[in-house]
């Protein structure tokens, strides 16, 4: 929910503790207000529903809106957190790492749903601290619509033996357009552009068969995403465009995600140099896959795993074989020989200890509730 705006409003109102209202007739920098009110934060009218959402110091507070000024003690959580592993100090993981980060030979890029980062059982915090060659890109659901631009990379001159390397300059004229439900796909001799509405499920088969699609698959590509978002809840007349990411996908990249056409790790017959992993619940992962259709431009790999996840006792999984993100990464690196197996197992043991913490805290909570009943 954005800051409250009144019809015909021409002033900026800042509500202080005690309900004192400070009025400005011109926009004011948030940093200026914060400098005058040390140990305070500027929040929006939905502060009581979202107490941890505050206005950034570099924001401009515009006229026609209302903001609240609150003591920081009322905004931030009471529990002290570790800035390194993002866990409460009581269950900090940092001291449990007994070895330096693993130099994994297969690079890992995690597309993490923005609601997953702060989940107490999010497992990527362990991969982030335990793997040296790992990057995390936050992904959000399409709010209103999004635009994606995909450009093939130039051929790698240092890899002349690549059997399918295509010369980007020799693609020639290639123009086409395809309209699908809630999506628009256009491609020509330089790039692929995709417009995605909320809930869209683009089909990239035609693009995959085109010269520009083949160049992206063989050479690698860059993918840029612009989100068009509503600035006020329930209104579509005010929008803003925000760049969510720009990512380079090198040749030799594969996506670790099950489904039609996915092959098992044991059946891989090409060198995997880079692995894309989706981090979120299964429902969120499906949305990320559909709303970021460039993921269809790379081969898909799947785990052939029948045992239960370490998550099974504290977080719901659809069925046996559905693993946490950290378990999936460890299994993939083992199968593809992307890291020392003994050190990868140490990270899994650390994840198991984190799950044990959650189970213990859950039991303590139940005991307190029983003692009060």
Secondary structure, DSSP 8 states (H G I E B T S, - for coil): ---EE-TT--SEEEE-TTS-EEEESS-EEHHHHHHHSTTEEEE-TTTTTSTT----TT-EE-TTEEEEEEEHHHHS-SS-B-TTT-SBGGG--GGG--S--B--SSEEEEEEETTTTT-TT-THHHHHHHBSSEEEEEE---SSEEEEEEEE----TT-TT-TT---GGG-----EEEEETTEEEEE-SS-EEEEEETT-----HHHHHSHHHHHHHHHEEEEEEEEEEESSTT-SSSEEEEEEEEEEEETTEEEE--STT-EEGGG--S---EEEEEES-HHHHHHHHHH-GGGGGSEEEE----S--GGGGTS--SSTT---HHHHHHHHHHHTT-S-HHHHHHHHHHHHHHHHHHHHHHHHHHHHHHHH-
